């Protein structure tokens, strides 16, 4: 066990002596925090200078959201000593990736979409003033095309350069739309899915919750499956009576992929570039 993991164990032991000697699993994939899985609980430890404030804000968001949505979310408790970290009971289930979603039957796929639609309908009904009081801020925009175009030219095939420019040009012309308090991170890596039963048990990681345009909420599920997004949007429309423009969702998803590729660093960039290129090629000749 690394020294950092040892510090985590001591912090957990200080607040949960019953877990002091149980096996612990360290997860370092999170952007803001490292997570330790121990017994029946998850403990999150901030890992960069901005992370403590984001963890505190996430706890406020969850206190606001939890009682109002029909899908399980973490019930987070903050500990201030011996360091700042959080604790919540594990929501049973595992992440669900594209292969896992594709392996589901249509009844299970529809049930998953319905569960998410119910969650989003309830979340979006939370008044904006309450969300702002809990710390919600406007969802940051993606970078201007001029900022990331040089990197996209390096990472995308030449045949897709004009497509990328057209996508950003169409994006900036999108009309204003309803603003909601949204999750803005609803992909399968933030879901607790029971693969044996084919049931979505809950969602987690609300650090990116924010105030933003309604259609942007539905881009993240396409990281798991575009079929899930279509089912989700249709179910949401039926529940709320609101109409979601599919072209706008698809355009926002495309710009998100391009922006994240332009900003990506480290290992996996080449594979990500291939994935983004495949997404764009399916949308040729233009947006």
Phi and psi in degrees as GROMACS dihedral restraints (atoms count N, CA, C in turn):
[ dihedral_restraints ]
;  ai    aj    ak    al  type     phi  dphi    fc
    3     4     5     6     1   -71.6    20    10
    4     5     6     7     1   161.7    20    10
    6     7     8     9     1   -57.2    20    10
    7     8     9    10     1   -38.8    20    10
    9    10    11    12     1   -63.4    20    10
   10    11    12    13     1   -46.3    20    10
   12    13    14    15     1   -61.8    20    10
   13    14    15    16     1   -34.2    20    10
   15    16    17    18     1   -64.5    20    10
   16    17    18    19     1   -40.3    20    10
   18    19    20    21     1   -60.6    20    10
   19    20    21    22     1   -40.3    20    10
   21    22    23    24     1   -62.3    20    10
   22    23    24    25     1   -43.8    20    10
   24    25    26    27     1   -61.2    20    10
   25    26    27    28     1   -41.9    20    10
   27    28    29    30     1   -66.5    20    10
   28    29    30    31     1   -38.1    20    10
   30    31    32    33     1   -65.3    20    10
   31    32    33    34     1   -42.8    20    10
   33    34    35    36     1   -64.9    20    10
   34    35    36    37     1   -42.1    20    10
   36    37    38    39     1   -60.9    20    10
   37    38    39    40     1   -34.4    20    10
   39    40    41    42     1   -65.0    20    10
   40    41    42    43     1   -32.3    20    10
   42    43    44    45     1  -105.3    20    10
   43    44    45    46     1   -21.2    20    10
   45    46    47    48     1  -135.3    20    10
   46    47    48    49     1    78.4    20    10
   48    49    50    51     1   -56.5    20    10
   49    50    51    52     1   -27.2    20    10
   51    52    53    54     1   -66.2    20    10
   52    53    54    55     1   -19.0    20    10
   54    55    56    57     1  -103.6    20    10
   55    56    57    58     1     3.1    20    10
   57    58    59    60     1   -58.0    20    10
   58    59    60    61     1   -31.3    20    10
   60    61    62    63     1  -117.4    20    10
   61    62    63    64     1    11.5    20    10
   63    64    65    66     1   -82.1    20    10
   64    65    66    67     1   159.2    20    10
   66    67    68    69     1   -60.7    20    10
   67    68    69    70     1   139.7    20    10
   69    70    71    72     1  -126.4    20    10
   70    71    72    73     1   143.2    20    10
   72    73    74    75     1  -116.9    20    10
   73    74    75    76     1   125.1    20    10
   75    76    77    78     1   -96.3    20    10
   76    77    78    79     1   127.8    20    10
   78    79    80    81     1  -114.6    20    10
   79    80    81    82     1   121.2    20    10
   81    82    83    84     1  -111.1    20    10
   82    83    84    85     1     8.5    20    10
   84    85    86    87     1   -73.2    20    10
   85    86    87    88     1   -24.6    20    10
   87    88    89    90     1   -62.2    20    10
   88    89    90    91     1   146.5    20    10
   90    91    92    93     1   -71.8    20    10
   91    92    93    94     1   -42.0    20    10
   93    94    95    96     1   -96.2    20    10
   94    95    96    97     1   -33.8    20    10
   96    97    98    99     1  -138.9    20    10
   97    98    99   100     1   150.7    20    10
   99   100   101   102     1   -87.2    20    10
  100   101   102   103     1   144.8    20    10
  102   103   104   105     1  -118.1    20    10
  103   104   105   106     1   141.1    20    10
  105   106   107   108     1  -118.3    20    10
  106   107   108   109     1   124.1    20    10
  108   109   110   111     1   -95.9    20    10
  109   110   111   112     1   120.5    20    10
  111   112   113   114     1  -143.3    20    10
  112   113   114   115     1   120.2    20    10
  114   115   116   117     1    58.2    20    10
  115   116   117   118     1  -123.7    20    10
  117   118   119   120     1   -95.9    20    10
  118   119   120   121     1    11.4    20    10
  120   121   122   123     1  -133.4    20    10
  121   122   123   124     1   161.7    20    10
  123   124   125   126     1  -118.7    20    10
  124   125   126   127     1   134.1    20    10
  126   127   128   129     1  -119.4    20    10
  127   128   129   130     1   130.1    20    10
  129   130   131   132     1  -113.4    20    10
  130   131   132   133     1   131.6    20    10
  132   133   134   135     1  -120.5    20    10
  133   134   135   136     1   119.1    20    10
  135   136   137   138     1   -57.5    20    10
  136   137   138   139     1   142.9    20    10
  138   139   140   141     1  -128.3    20    10
  139   140   141   142     1    10.4    20    10
  141   142   143   144     1  -149.3    20    10
  142   143   144   145     1   167.2    20    10
  144   145   146   147     1   -58.4    20    10
  145   146   147   148     1   -31.8    20    10
  147   148   149   150     1   -85.5    20    10
  148   149   150   151     1   -10.9    20    10
  150   151   152   153     1   -68.0    20    10
  151   152   153   154     1   -37.9    20    10
  153   154   155   156     1   -57.3    20    10
  154   155   156   157     1   -44.8    20    10
  156   157   158   159     1   -63.6    20    10
  157   158   159   160     1   -37.4    20    10
  159   160   161   162     1   -69.0    20    10
  160   161   162   163     1   -35.6    20    10
  162   163   164   165     1   -66.6    20    10
  163   164   165   166     1   -42.6    20    10
  165   166   167   168     1   -62.0    20    10
  166   167   168   169     1   -41.1    20    10
  168   169   170   171     1   -67.8    20    10
  169   170   171   172     1   -39.6    20    10
  171   172   173   174     1   -59.8    20    10
  172   173   174   175     1   -40.7    20    10
  174   175   176   177     1   -61.0    20    10
  175   176   177   178     1   -39.4    20    10
  177   178   179   180     1   -66.6    20    10
  178   179   180   181     1   -41.6    20    10
  180   181   182   183     1   -58.9    20    10
  181   182   183   184     1   -46.4    20    10
  183   184   185   186     1   -66.0    20    10
  184   185   186   187     1   -34.9    20    10
  186   187   188   189     1   -64.4    20    10
  187   188   189   190     1   -32.7    20    10
  189   190   191   192     1   -76.5    20    10
  190   191   192   193     1   -42.1    20    10
  192   193   194   195     1   -81.1    20    10
  193   194   195   196     1   -43.3    20    10
  195   196   197   198     1   -49.4    20    10
  196   197   198   199     1   -49.5    20    10
  198   199   200   201     1   -71.2    20    10
  199   200   201   202     1    -8.4    20    10
  201   202   203   204     1  -110.5    20    10
  202   203   204   205     1    -8.8    20    10
  204   205   206   207     1  -112.7    20    10
  205   206   207   208     1   151.7    20    10
  207   208   209   210     1   -86.4    20    10
  208   209   210   211     1    -1.2    20    10
  210   211   212   213     1  -111.3    20    10
  211   212   213   214     1   142.4    20    10
  213   214   215   216     1   -64.3    20    10
  214   215   216   217     1   135.1    20    10
  216   217   218   219     1  -130.0    20    10
  217   218   219   220     1   161.0    20    10
  219   220   221   222     1   -60.4    20    10
  220   221   222   223     1   140.0    20    10
  222   223   224   225     1  -100.4    20    10
  223   224   225   226     1    95.5    20    10
  225   226   227   228     1   -91.8    20    10
  226   227   228   229     1   134.5    20    10
  228   229   230   231     1  -117.1    20    10
  229   230   231   232     1   131.3    20    10
  231   232   233   234     1   -93.0    20    10
  232   233   234   235     1   140.7    20    10
  234   235   236   237     1  -116.2    20    10
  235   236   237   238     1   135.5    20    10
  237   238   239   240     1   -99.1    20    10
  238   239   240   241     1   -14.3    20    10
  240   241   242   243     1  -141.3    20    10
  241   242   243   244     1   142.1    20    10
  243   244   245   246     1   -79.5    20    10
  244   245   246   247     1    -2.0    20    10
  246   247   248   249     1  -155.8    20    10
  247   248   249   250     1   168.0    20    10
  249   250   251   252     1   -75.0    20    10
  250   251   252   253     1   125.8    20    10
  252   253   254   255     1  -160.3    20    10
  253   254   255   256     1   168.4    20    10
  255   256   257   258     1  -119.2    20    10
  256   257   258   259     1   162.4    20    10
  258   259   260   261     1  -138.9    20    10
  259   260   261   262     1   136.1    20    10
  261   262   263   264     1  -152.4    20    10
  262   263   264   265     1   154.3    20    10
  264   265   266   267     1   -66.9    20    10
  265   266   267   268     1   140.8    20    10
  267   268   269   270     1   -65.7    20    10
  268   269   270   271     1   133.7    20    10
  270   271   272   273     1   -84.8    20    10
  271   272   273   274     1   119.4    20    10
  273   274   275   276     1   -59.3    20    10
  274   275   276   277     1   139.0    20    10
  276   277   278   279     1   132.2    20    10
  277   278   279   280     1   172.1    20    10
  279   280   281   282     1  -124.8    20    10
  280   281   282   283     1   168.3    20    10
  282   283   284   285     1   -61.1    20    10
  283   284   285   286     1   158.4    20    10
  285   286   287   288     1  -126.4    20    10
  286   287   288   289     1   120.6    20    10
  288   289   290   291     1  -103.5    20    10
  289   290   291   292     1  -179.0    20    10
  291   292   293   294     1   -56.7    20    10
  292   293   294   295     1   -45.7    20    10
  294   295   296   297     1   -61.7    20    10
  295   296   297   298     1   -39.2    20    10
  297   298   299   300     1   -66.2    20    10
  298   299   300   301     1   -39.9    20    10
  300   301   302   303     1   -66.4    20    10
  301   302   303   304     1   -43.9    20    10
  303   304   305   306     1   -64.0    20    10
  304   305   306   307     1   -25.2    20    10
  306   307   308   309     1   -77.5    20    10
  307   308   309   310     1   -13.6    20    10
  309   310   311   312     1   -73.8    20    10
  310   311   312   313     1   152.6    20    10
  312   313   314   315     1   -76.7    20    10
  313   314   315   316     1   163.6    20    10
  315   316   317   318     1   -60.7    20    10
  316   317   318   319     1   -32.1    20    10
  318   319   320   321     1   -66.5    20    10
  319   320   321   322     1   -42.0    20    10
  321   322   323   324     1   -68.2    20    10
  322   323   324   325     1   -39.3    20    10
  324   325   326   327     1   -61.9    20    10
  325   326   327   328     1   -42.1    20    10
  327   328   329   330     1   -67.9    20    10
  328   329   330   331     1   -38.7    20    10
  330   331   332   333     1   -63.7    20    10
  331   332   333   334     1   -37.8    20    10
  333   334   335   336     1   -63.9    20    10
  334   335   336   337     1   -44.9    20    10
  336   337   338   339     1   -63.1    20    10
  337   338   339   340     1   -40.3    20    10
  339   340   341   342     1   -64.9    20    10
  340   341   342   343     1   -40.2    20    10
  342   343   344   345     1   -62.7    20    10
  343   344   345   346     1   -43.1    20    10
  345   346   347   348     1   -67.6    20    10
  346   347   348   349     1   -38.1    20    10
  348   349   350   351     1   -63.2    20    10
  349   350   351   352     1   -40.8    20    10
  351   352   353   354     1   -64.3    20    10
  352   353   354   355     1   -39.2    20    10
  354   355   356   357     1   -62.8    20    10
  355   356   357   358     1   -48.9    20    10
  357   358   359   360     1   -66.4    20    10
  358   359   360   361     1   -38.6    20    10
  360   361   362   363     1   -60.7    20    10
  361   362   363   364     1   -42.5    20    10
  363   364   365   366     1   -70.6    20    10
  364   365   366   367     1   -40.7    20    10
  366   367   368   369     1   -61.5    20    10
  367   368   369   370     1   -45.1    20    10
  369   370   371   372     1   -71.6    20    10
  370   371   372   373     1   -13.7    20    10
  372   373   374   375     1   -81.8    20    10
  373   374   375   376     1    -9.5    20    10
  375   376   377   378     1   -67.5    20    10
  376   377   378   379     1   126.2    20    10
  378   379   380   381     1   -58.8    20    10
  379   380   381   382     1   141.1    20    10
  381   382   383   384     1   -61.5    20    10
  382   383   384   385     1   -35.4    20    10
  384   385   386   387     1   -66.0    20    10
  385   386   387   388     1   -32.6    20    10
  387   388   389   390     1   -70.1    20    10
  388   389   390   391     1   -40.1    20    10
  390   391   392   393     1   -64.8    20    10
  391   392   393   394     1   -42.2    20    10
  393   394   395   396     1   -64.2    20    10
  394   395   396   397     1   -38.8    20    10
  396   397   398   399     1   -63.6    20    10
  397   398   399   400     1   -27.8    20    10
  399   400   401   402     1   -84.0    20    10
  400   401   402   403     1    -3.8    20    10
  402   403   404   405     1   112.8    20    10
  403   404   405   406     1     3.8    20    10
  405   406   407   408     1   -67.2    20    10
  406   407   408   409     1   137.8    20    10
  408   409   410   411     1  -123.7    20    10
  409   410   411   412     1   167.4    20    10
  411   412   413   414     1   -60.2    20    10
  412   413   414   415     1   139.9    20    10
  414   415   416   417     1   -65.7    20    10
  415   416   417   418     1   125.5    20    10
  417   418   419   420     1   -61.0    20    10
  418   419   420   421     1   144.2    20    10
  420   421   422   423     1   -77.2    20    10
  421   422   423   424     1   162.0    20    10
  423   424   425   426     1   -74.5    20    10
  424   425   426   427     1   157.5    20    10
  426   427   428   429     1   -61.2    20    10
  427   428   429   430     1   154.9    20    10
  429   430   431   432     1   -63.0    20    10
  430   431   432   433     1   146.9    20    10
  432   433   434   435     1   -56.6    20    10
  433   434   435   436     1   -35.9    20    10
  435   436   437   438     1   -63.2    20    10
  436   437   438   439     1   -27.2    20    10
  438   439   440   441     1   -72.4    20    10
  439   440   441   442     1   -38.9    20    10
  441   442   443   444     1  -108.8    20    10
  442   443   444   445     1    -6.0    20    10
  444   445   446   447     1   -58.3    20    10
  445   446   447   448     1   -42.9    20    10
  447   448   449   450     1   -57.0    20    10
  448   449   450   451     1   -40.5    20    10
  450   451   452   453     1   -70.9    20    10
  451   452   453   454     1   -36.5    20    10
  453   454   455   456     1   -65.0    20    10
  454   455   456   457     1   -36.8    20    10
  456   457   458   459     1   -63.1    20    10
  457   458   459   460     1   -32.3    20    10
  459   460   461   462     1   -74.4    20    10
  460   461   462   463     1   -33.5    20    10
  462   463   464   465     1  -101.7    20    10
  463   464   465   466     1   -16.3    20    10
  465   466   467   468     1  -107.8    20    10
  466   467   468   469     1   151.1    20    10
  468   469   470   471     1   -59.1    20    10
  469   470   471   472     1   149.8    20    10
  471   472   473   474     1   -55.5    20    10
  472   473   474   475     1   -33.4    20    10
  474   475   476   477     1   -63.9    20    10
  475   476   477   478     1   -14.2    20    10
  477   478   479   480     1  -107.0    20    10
  478   479   480   481     1    -0.9    20    10
  480   481   482   483     1   -62.5    20    10
  481   482   483   484     1   -46.7    20    10
  483   484   485   486     1   -65.9    20    10
  484   485   486   487     1   -37.4    20    10
  486   487   488   489     1   -59.8    20    10
  487   488   489   490     1   -44.4    20    10
  489   490   491   492     1   -61.5    20    10
  490   491   492   493     1   -43.0    20    10
  492   493   494   495     1   -64.4    20    10
  493   494   495   496     1   -40.0    20    10
  495   496   497   498     1   -65.1    20    10
  496   497   498   499     1   -38.2    20    10
  498   499   500   501     1   -62.7    20    10
  499   500   501   502     1   -45.5    20    10
  501   502   503   504     1   -67.5    20    10
  502   503   504   505     1   -36.5    20    10
  504   505   506   507     1   -63.7    20    10
  505   506   507   508     1   -41.0    20    10
  507   508   509   510     1   -68.7    20    10
  508   509   510   511     1   -35.0    20    10
  510   511   512   513     1   -62.8    20    10
  511   512   513   514     1   -45.0    20    10
  513   514   515   516     1   -69.8    20    10
  514   515   516   517     1   -14.6    20    10
  516   517   518   519     1   -94.5    20    10
  517   518   519   520     1     0.9    20    10
  519   520   521   522     1   -60.6    20    10
  520   521   522   523     1   137.3    20    10
  522   523   524   525     1   -72.0    20    10
  523   524   525   526     1   159.2    20    10
  525   526   527   528     1   -64.4    20    10
  526   527   528   529     1   149.1    20    10
  528   529   530   531     1  -142.5    20    10
  529   530   531   532     1   179.2    20    10
  531   532   533   534     1   -57.3    20    10
  532   533   534   535     1   138.5    20    10
  534   535   536   537     1  -103.4    20    10
  535   536   537   538     1   135.0    20    10
  537   538   539   540     1  -134.1    20    10
  538   539   540   541     1   163.6    20    10
  540   541   542   543     1   -84.6    20    10
  541   542   543   544     1   114.1    20    10
  543   544   545   546     1  -122.8    20    10
  544   545   546   547     1   164.3    20    10
  546   547   548   549     1   -77.1    20    10
  547   548   549   550     1   -49.9    20    10
  549   550   551   552     1    56.2    20    10
  550   551   552   553     1    35.3    20    10
  552   553   554   555     1  -159.6    20    10
  553   554   555   556     1    28.5    20    10
  555   556   557   558     1   -85.1    20    10
  556   557   558   559     1    65.7    20    10
  558   559   560   561     1  -113.7    20    10
  559   560   561   562     1   171.2    20    10
  561   562   563   564     1   -65.1    20    10
  562   563   564   565     1   -19.0    20    10
  564   565   566   567     1   -76.2    20    10
  565   566   567   568     1   -11.6    20    10
  567   568   569   570     1  -111.2    20    10
  568   569   570   571     1    24.4    20    10
  570   571   572   573     1  -118.7    20    10
  571   572   573   574     1   148.5    20    10
  573   574   575   576     1  -107.1    20    10
  574   575   576   577     1   101.2    20    10
  576   577   578   579     1  -115.2    20    10
  577   578   579   580     1   130.8    20    10
  579   580   581   582     1   -88.1    20    10
  580   581   582   583     1   100.7    20    10
  582   583   584   585     1   -71.6    20    10
  583   584   585   586     1   -28.0    20    10
  585   586   587   588     1   -67.4    20    10
  586   587   588   589     1   -41.9    20    10
  588   589   590   591     1   -93.2    20    10
  589   590   591   592     1   -14.8    20    10
  591   592   593   594     1    69.9    20    10
  592   593   594   595     1    39.4    20    10
  594   595   596   597     1  -127.9    20    10
  595   596   597   598     1   136.0    20    10
  597   598   599   600     1   -83.1    20    10
  598   599   600   601     1   118.9    20    10
  600   601   602   603     1   -91.6    20    10
  601   602   603   604     1   -27.5    20    10
  603   604   605   606     1   176.9    20    10
  604   605   606   607     1   178.2    20    10
  606   607   608   609     1  -135.0    20    10
  607   608   609   610     1   158.1    20    10
  609   610   611   612     1  -150.7    20    10
  610   611   612   613     1   178.3    20    10
  612   613   614   615     1    69.4    20    10
  613   614   615   616     1    83.4    20    10
  615   616   617   618     1  -106.8    20    10
  616   617   618   619     1    20.9    20    10
  618   619   620   621     1   -65.2    20    10
  619   620   621   622     1   -24.7    20    10
  621   622   623   624     1   -96.4    20    10
  622   623   624   625     1     6.9    20    10
  624   625   626   627     1   -57.9    20    10
  625   626   627   628     1   142.4    20    10
  627   628   629   630     1  -164.6    20    10
  628   629   630   631     1  -179.8    20    10
  630   631   632   633     1   -97.7    20    10
  631   632   633   634     1   123.7    20    10
  633   634   635   636     1  -163.5    20    10
  634   635   636   637     1   179.3    20    10
  636   637   638   639     1   -69.3    20    10
  637   638   639   640     1   141.0    20    10
  639   640   641   642     1   -55.1    20    10
  640   641   642   643     1   -45.4    20    10
  642   643   644   645     1   -65.5    20    10
  643   644   645   646     1   -25.7    20    10
  645   646   647   648     1   -66.9    20    10
  646   647   648   649     1   -25.4    20    10
  648   649   650   651     1   -58.5    20    10
  649   650   651   652     1   -27.8    20    10
  651   652   653   654     1   -98.4    20    10
  652   653   654   655     1    10.8    20    10
  654   655   656   657     1   -81.2    20    10
  655   656   657   658     1   -30.1    20    10
  657   658   659   660     1   -73.5    20    10
  658   659   660   661     1   -31.2    20    10
  660   661   662   663     1   -64.9    20    10
  661   662   663   664     1   -22.3    20    10
  663   664   665   666     1   -69.9    20    10
  664   665   666   667     1   -16.3    20    10
  666   667   668   669     1   -64.6    20    10
  667   668   669   670     1   -24.3    20    10
  669   670   671   672     1   -93.5    20    10
  670   671   672   673     1   -49.9    20    10
  672   673   674   675     1  -168.8    20    10
  673   674   675   676     1   134.9    20    10
  675   676   677   678     1   -68.7    20    10
  676   677   678   679     1   -27.4    20    10
  678   679   680   681     1   -64.2    20    10
  679   680   681   682     1   -42.0    20    10
  681   682   683   684     1   -60.6    20    10
  682   683   684   685     1   -42.9    20    10
  684   685   686   687     1   -61.2    20    10
  685   686   687   688     1   -45.0    20    10
  687   688   689   690     1   -63.0    20    10
  688   689   690   691     1   -44.5    20    10
  690   691   692   693     1   -63.6    20    10
  691   692   693   694     1   -41.4    20    10
  693   694   695   696     1   -63.6    20    10
  694   695   696   697     1   -48.9    20    10
  696   697   698   699     1   -61.3    20    10
  697   698   699   700     1   -43.3    20    10
  699   700   701   702     1   -62.3    20    10
  700   701   702   703     1   -43.7    20    10
  702   703   704   705     1   -66.8    20    10
  703   704   705   706     1   -38.6    20    10
  705   706   707   708     1   -64.5    20    10
  706   707   708   709     1   -43.3    20    10
  708   709   710   711     1   -59.9    20    10
  709   710   711   712     1   -42.7    20    10
  711   712   713   714     1   -64.4    20    10
  712   713   714   715     1   -37.9    20    10
  714   715   716   717     1   -74.3    20    10
  715   716   717   718     1   -37.2    20    10
  717   718   719   720     1  -104.3    20    10
  718   719   720   721     1   -19.6    20    10
  720   721   722   723     1    78.5    20    10
  721   722   723   724     1     2.5    20    10
  723   724   725   726     1   -87.5    20    10
  724   725   726   727     1   151.1    20    10
  726   727   728   729     1  -106.8    20    10
  727   728   729   730     1   131.0    20    10
  729   730   731   732     1  -112.2    20    10
  730   731   732   733     1   121.9    20    10
  732   733   734   735     1   -75.6    20    10
  733   734   735   736     1   115.0    20    10
  735   736   737   738     1   -64.0    20    10
  736   737   738   739     1   -35.6    20    10
  738   739   740   741     1   -63.8    20    10
  739   740   741   742     1   -39.3    20    10
  741   742   743   744     1   -65.0    20    10
  742   743   744   745     1   -43.2    20    10
  744   745   746   747     1   -60.2    20    10
  745   746   747   748     1   -44.5    20    10
  747   748   749   750     1   -65.6    20    10
  748   749   750   751     1   -40.6    20    10
  750   751   752   753     1   -65.7    20    10
  751   752   753   754     1   -43.0    20    10
  753   754   755   756     1   -61.9    20    10
  754   755   756   757     1   -38.4    20    10
  756   757   758   759     1   -65.6    20    10
  757   758   759   760     1   -41.9    20    10
  759   760   761   762     1   -61.5    20    10
  760   761   762   763     1   -47.6    20    10
  762   763   764   765     1   -64.4    20    10
  763   764   765   766     1   -36.5    20    10
  765   766   767   768     1   -61.5    20    10
  766   767   768   769     1   -47.4    20    10
  768   769   770   771     1   -59.9    20    10
  769   770   771   772     1   -46.1    20    10
  771   772   773   774     1   -64.1    20    10
  772   773   774   775     1   -42.3    20    10
  774   775   776   777     1   -64.2    20    10
  775   776   777   778     1   -44.9    20    10
  777   778   779   780     1   -66.1    20    10
  778   779   780   781     1   -34.9    20    10
  780   781   782   783     1   -65.7    20    10
  781   782   783   784     1   -41.7    20    10
  783   784   785   786     1   -64.3    20    10
  784   785   786   787     1   -27.8    20    10
  786   787   788   789     1   -99.4    20    10
  787   788   789   790     1    -6.8    20    10
  789   790   791   792     1   -66.1    20    10
  790   791   792   793     1   146.6    20    10
  792   793   794   795     1  -138.8    20    10
  793   794   795   796     1   161.3    20    10
  795   796   797   798     1    81.7    20    10
  796   797   798   799     1  -162.5    20    10
  798   799   800   801     1   -66.1    20    10
  799   800   801   802     1   149.9    20    10
  801   802   803   804     1    90.1    20    10
  802   803   804   805     1    -2.3    20    10
  804   805   806   807     1   -63.6    20    10
  805   806   807   808     1   -42.8    20    10
  807   808   809   810     1   -63.2    20    10
  808   809   810   811     1   -42.2    20    10
  810   811   812   813     1   -65.8    20    10
  811   812   813   814     1   -39.4    20    10
  813   814   815   816     1   -64.6    20    10
  814   815   816   817     1   -40.0    20    10
  816   817   818   819     1   -60.8    20    10
  817   818   819   820     1   -39.8    20    10
  819   820   821   822     1   -63.4    20    10
  820   821   822   823     1   -42.5    20    10
  822   823   824   825     1   -63.4    20    10
  823   824   825   826     1   -44.6    20    10
  825   826   827   828     1   -66.2    20    10
  826   827   828   829     1   -40.3    20    10
  828   829   830   831     1   -60.8    20    10
  829   830   831   832     1   -42.1    20    10
  831   832   833   834     1   -62.7    20    10
  832   833   834   835     1   -41.7    20    10
  834   835   836   837     1   -59.4    20    10
  835   836   837   838     1   -46.7    20    10
  837   838   839   840     1   -67.4    20    10
  838   839   840   841     1   -40.2    20    10
  840   841   842   843     1   -60.8    20    10
  841   842   843   844     1   -32.1    20    10
  843   844   845   846     1   -69.7    20    10
  844   845   846   847     1   -13.8    20    10
  846   847   848   849     1  -109.3    20    10
  847   848   849   850     1     5.9    20    10
  849   850   851   852     1   -68.7    20    10
  850   851   852   853     1   153.4    20    10
  852   853   854   855     1   -84.0    20    10
  853   854   855   856     1   -10.6    20    10
  855   856   857   858     1  -170.8    20    10
  856   857   858   859     1   177.4    20    10
